[in-house]
Amino acid sequence: MPKMKTNRGAAKRFKATGSGKIRRNKAYSSHILTKKSTKRKRNLRKSGLITAADTRAVKRMLPYL
């Protein structure tokens, strides 16, 4: 059986944590930053985890994660 291909777009967006959960970066932080508060921009810098509903889809895109 041939090797499975990794979705390269997903590989750039998601990383696995030590416990096996999948980490993601937050959206809405690239432009139109003047109207966003400093607190909101600071919180957007932190990474989050994907929801349980998305886990199966992301693991299918990243078979070697």
LINCORDA-V826370 format. One line per field, one symbol per residue. psi: psi as a letter, one per 20 degrees, with the letter a starting at -180 (. if undefined). Layout:
BEGIN
psi->???
END
This chain:
BEGIN
psi->prqqqpohghhihqqqrhiirpqrqqrkjhrlihiqqhgghghhhqqaqqrhhiggghhhhmhj.
END
